[in-house]
Amino acid sequence: MEPESKATTPVNRFTSGVRSNKGIGPVKRFATAKEAYNDSYNDIWSKFNGKSSWVTPDITLASYISRYAPKEDNNDPASYSSHMVNYLNKQLGKTLITKDSTLSSIKDALSAAGLNPEHTITKAHLAMEDPKVLKELNI
C-alpha cells in the first residue's frame, strides 16, 4: 500500500510590502509573485486615485515614503525616497522628480511620458520591497 500523499502548504515567499489589516497588521506574504505584484499594484492604485485615507495628491514623495516605509519598521525613509526618485527619473529618461515632488505631479509626469503611473510606481516599490517579484515576473 502506498503512503497517503500529504497536501503541501504553499510557501509564502513573496511580499508586496503592504501591511494587512488596513495598514496595522503584519506585512502581507504571498505564494506567487503575481499575487504580490497585484496586491502592491492595487494598493498603489488606491493611493494614487483618491481612495486612501491618508494619501492625498498634494503629499510629497518624502512624506508619503516616511509613512509607507517608516523608521519604526526598521526602514530608512531617506534611502527609500532616494531610490524612488532615482528609479522614476530613470524611467522618465530625465530628472523631473525630487523627494519634494507631489504625488500628483509624479503621476502627471509619468502619464505625460506615456508610462502607466501605477505600474511604474508599483515596480519602483517592489524593486525596494521584494525584487524577486519583478525577477520572477520578468519585468
C-alpha positions in Angstrom: 0.0 0.0 0.0 1.3 3.4 -0.9 1.5 6.1 1.7 -1.1 8.8 1.5 0.2 12.0 -0.1 0.2 14.9 2.2 -1.2 18.2 1.0 1.5 20.8 0.9 1.0 24.3 2.1 2.3 26.9 -0.3 5.3 28.8 0.9 4.6 32.5 1.1 8.0 33.7 -0.2 6.9 36.9 -1.9 5.8 40.2 -0.4 4.1 43.3 -1.7 5.5 45.3 1.2 1.9 46.3 2.2 0.6 45.7 5.7 -2.5 43.7 6.3 -5.5 44.8 8.4 -5.7 48.3 6.9 -2.0 49.0 7.4 -1.7 48.0 11.1 -1.2 44.2 10.7 1.9 42.3 9.6 3.3 42.7 6.1 1.4 40.5 3.7 3.1 37.5 2.2 2.1 35.6 -1.0 2.8 32.2 -2.6 3.2 33.7 -6.0 5.0 36.7 -7.4 1.8 37.6 -9.4 -0.2 37.8 -6.2 2.4 40.0 -4.6 2.6 42.3 -7.6 -1.2 42.6 -7.9 -1.5 43.4 -4.2 1.1 46.1 -4.5 -0.5 47.5 -7.7 -4.0 47.6 -6.1 -2.5 49.5 -3.0 -0.7 52.0 -5.3 -3.8 52.4 -7.5 -5.9 53.2 -4.4 -3.4 55.7 -3.1 -2.8 57.5 -6.4 -6.5 57.7 -7.3 -8.1 59.2 -4.2 -9.1 56.0 -2.4 -6.7 56.3 0.5 -7.5 57.7 4.0 -4.0 59.2 4.3 -2.6 59.7 0.9 -3.6 62.9 -0.9 -2.4 64.2 -4.3 -0.5 67.1 -2.7 1.6 64.9 -0.3 5.3 65.0 -1.2 7.1 61.8 -2.1 9.3 62.1 1.0 6.2 62.4 3.3 4.5 59.5 1.5 7.5 57.3 1.9 8.0 58.2 5.6 4.6 56.8 6.2 4.7 53.9 3.7 8.1 52.7 5.0 8.5 54.3 8.4 11.7 54.2 10.5 9.7 52.4 13.2 9.6 49.3 10.9 13.4 49.4 10.5 13.2 51.2 7.2 15.4 54.1 6.0 12.8 56.6 4.6 15.6 58.9 3.2 17.2 56.0 1.3 13.8 54.7 0.2 12.9 58.1 -1.1 16.2 58.4 -2.9 15.6 55.0 -4.5 12.1 56.1 -5.7 13.5 59.4 -7.1 16.2 57.6 -9.0 14.0 54.8 -10.3 11.2 57.1 -11.5 13.7 59.6 -13.1 15.4 56.7 -14.9 12.0 55.6 -16.3 11.3 59.2 -17.4 14.8 59.5 -19.0 15.3 62.8 -17.3 15.4 64.4 -13.9 12.0 65.7 -13.1 11.2 64.2 -9.8 12.6 65.1 -6.4 11.8 64.0 -2.9 9.7 67.2 -2.7 7.6 66.4 -5.8 3.9 65.8 -5.0 2.3 62.5 -5.9 0.0 64.3 -8.4 3.0 65.8 -10.2 4.7 62.4 -10.3 1.6 60.8 -11.7 1.3 63.6 -14.3 4.9 63.3 -15.3 4.7 59.6 -15.8 1.5 59.9 -17.8 2.9 62.6 -20.0 5.9 60.4 -20.7 3.5 57.6 -21.9 4.1 55.5 -18.8 1.4 53.8 -16.7 1.9 55.6 -13.4 0.5 52.9 -11.2 2.5 50.1 -12.8 5.7 52.3 -12.8 5.3 53.2 -9.2 4.5 49.6 -8.3 7.7 48.4 -9.9 9.6 51.1 -8.1 8.2 50.0 -4.8 8.8 46.3 -5.5 12.4 46.9 -6.6 12.9 48.0 -2.9 10.4 45.8 -1.1 10.9 42.4 -2.9 13.0 42.5 -6.1 12.4 38.8 -6.6 8.8 39.6 -7.5 10.0 41.6 -10.5 12.6 39.0 -11.4 10.1 36.1 -11.2 7.6 38.1 -13.5 10.4 39.1 -15.8 9.5 42.8 -15.6 
